[in-house]
């Protein structure tokens, strides 16, 4: 959008193409007001910064020890740059944008991304992984560690993740696939929650939707299960025996050894337990 508007207005465009040497395990921070950010990895101890912008904007790349800062500066307002970065796979990333999609591929370091308006797509990430978008979908694949994802208006998708997972959305579905985590907290106001993965012995899992179905699919479940659904139904592929009094709003039961804790809640939706690879 930035390049198109500049071309239509006849404003001259210029490009930044800078490569700097960095230490192993460095941290890179980038701030941008408007424009997409695309980051890929290579096996060099260097960071290459490419940017498209008008001639009133400059991009500075500052290296101080193990810290790398990328900043755009404009004479007439907030910087508007389309970035393309190539970085070492082990570098930690901290990306902040106001408007623009962020795409990161192949990183093995920590990842922090914040954007007001734009989708976030990340492949990789280890240690601390934090992704936040006010308006835009979030997709994360192949991450491990402490994962925290927050979206206000947009769906969230997490695949092939390991570690501890916390996901929240306001207006959007949450899909968690191939998850191997000891702690999972997922909540949304308007959207479904679909969890597919492993329920670890001793793990803690809490999935809550106000207006949407909540589904857990796993090969084996050894858990103390709590189900709460005010206006929805409950379905299970696993044999369930409920002891004591069952109310429509809430009931508890044990599956297998009961080692884990599984809390499932939907105000207006079906709560379902599905057996992976099994028949309903």
N, C-alpha and C positions, 0 to 999 in steps of 0.2 A: 504494500500500500504506500509506504514512504517513497519508494523508488518511482512508482507510477505517478504519484502526485507531483513529484519533483520534475519528472520528465514532461508532464503536461504543462507545468508552469514555466518550463524553459530554464529551470535552475540547474546549474552545472553540478554534476556528481563527481565525487572522487572516491578513491578507495584507500584503505589502510591495510598494509600487509607487513607485519612485524614479527620476527622470531627472536625469542630471548631464551638463554640458557637458565635452567632452574635446578635446584637441589632435589634430591630424592625426598619424597614425603612432603612436598610443599603444599601450601594452601593458596588457592586462587579465588579472588573475589571480583565480581563484575556487577556493576549497576548500570541500568539502562532505563530510559523513560519509555520510549516507543521503538519497537522493532523486535524481530525474532532473534533467538539465540540458539545456535546449533553447535554442539560440542561432540567431537569424536576423539578417539585415543590412538596413540602410536607408541613405539618402543624407544623413542628418543627422550633424553633428559632436557626437553625444550618445550616451550609453549609458542605456538604460532597463532597470531591474532589477525584475522581478516575482517574488514568492516566496510560496508557501503554506506555512504552518507554524502551530504552536500558539502560545498567548499567552506561553509561557515562553521563546520564542526571538525574537531580534531579528536583523535583517540590516543590517550596516553597509556603506556604499559610500564608500570613501575615495579621493580624487583628489589626487595629489601630482605636479605637473608632468605628465609624459607617462605616469605610472603610475596604474592604476586597480585597487584591491583590493576584492573582494567577499567578505565573511566573515559567516558565521552564528555566533551565540553563544547558548548555552542554559544555563540555570541548573542543569540536572539531568543533564547529560551531553553527549555529542557532538551537534552540531546536525543536525537532520533537516529539510531544506527541499526543496521542489520548485521549481526555478528556471526562469524563462523570461526570456531576455535578448534585447534588440534592440540591435545595435551597428553602428558604421560598418564598411563592408566592408574597409577597409584596416587595421583594428586587429589587433594580434597577440594571440593567445589562449593562456593557460596554465591548463588545467582539471585539478584533482585531486579525485577522489572515491573513497570506499571502496566504496559500494554504490549503483548507479544507472546507468541508461543515459545516454549523452551523444550528443546530436544537434546538429550544426553545419551550417548551410546558407548558402552565398553568400559566404563569406569569401575575401578576396584577400591576407590577411596570413599570418604564421607561425602554426602551430598545434601545440600540445603538449597531449596528453591522456593522463592516467594514471588507471586505475581498477582496483580489485581484482575487483569483481564487477559486470559490466554490459557491454552491447554499446556499441560506438562506431561512429557513422555520420557521416561528414564529406563534404560536397560543397564543393570548392574547396581553398584553401590554397596558399601560395607561399613560396619560400625554404626554411626549415626546417620540415618536417612530421614530427612524431614522435607515434605512437599506440601505447599499451601497455595491454593488458588481461590479467589473470590468468585470469579466467573470463568469456568473452563473445566474440561474433563481432565482427570489425572490417571495416568497409566504407569505402573511400575512392574518390571519383570526382572527376576534373577537377583534380588537384593537379599542381604543378610545382616542381622544385627538388630538395633533398636529402631523400628520403623514407625514414623508418625506422619499421618496423611490427613489433611483437612481440606474440604471443598464446600463452598456455600451453594453455588449453583452449577452442578455438574456431576456426572457419574464418576465413580472410582473403581479402577480395576487393578488388582494385585495378583501376579502369577509367579509361581516358583519362588516363594519367599521363605526364609528361615530366620528364626529369632523371636523377638517380641513385636507384636503388631497392634497399633492403635489407629483406627480409622473413623472419621466422622464426616457426615454430609448433612446438608439441610434439604436440598431439593435435588436428589439424585440417588440412583441405585448403587449398591456396593457389591462387587463380585470379587470373591477371594478364591483362587484356584491353585491347587497344588501347594498348600500351605503346611509347613511343618514348624509350628510355633508353640511354645509353652504357655504364652499369654496372648490372648486375642480379645480386643474390645472393639466392637464395630457398632455404630449407631447412625441412623438417618431418620429424618422426619417424614419425608415423602419419597419412598422408594423401597425396592426389595433388597434383601440381603441374602446372598447365596455363598455359602462356605463349602469348599470342597478340599479335603485334606486329611491330616492326621490329628486325632484327639490324643494327646500325650497323657500317659499316666501321671497324675499329679499336676496337670495343667489347669489353667483357669481361662474360661471362655465365656464372654458375655456379648450377645447379639441382640440388638433392639431396634425395631422400626415402629413408628407410629402408624403409618399408612402404607403397608406393604407386607408381602410374605417374608418369612424367615425360614430358610432351608439349610440344613446341615447334612452333608453327604460325606460319609467316612466308612472305611472297611470294618472297623471295630470301634465300639464306644464303651469304655469303662468309666462311667461317670455318675455322679449324683446330679440329676437333671431337675431343673425348675422351669416350668412352662407358665407363661402368663399371656392370656389372649382374651380381651374383653368381648369383642364382637366376631372373632375369627374361629377357625377350627384347628384341630390338632390331628396330625397323621404320622404314623411311624411304621417303617419296615422292620424295626426291631420289636420283639415281644416286650410289652410293657405291663407291669403289674402295679397298680396304684393302691397303696394302703391308706386307710383312714378315709376321711371325707374329701371328696373332690368337689371343688367349686368351679363355676364356669370361668372365673377370672384367673385362678391360679391353682396349680397342683404340682406335686413333687413325686419322683420315683427314682429307682436305682437301676442302672444298666451295668451288667458285669460286676466287676469288683468295686465300682463306685469310686475309683481313685481320683479321677478328675472332677472338676466342677463346671457344669454347663448350664448357663442361664439364657433362656430364650424368651423374647417378649415381642408381641405385636398387638397393638391396640385394635387395629382393623385389618387383619390379614391372617393367613394360615401359617401355623408353625408346623414344620415337617422335619422328621428324621429319616434320611434315606441311606440305604446300605450300598456302598460303592460296588458296582458290578453285580448287584443282586436284583431279584425280581420284587416288584412292589406287591 
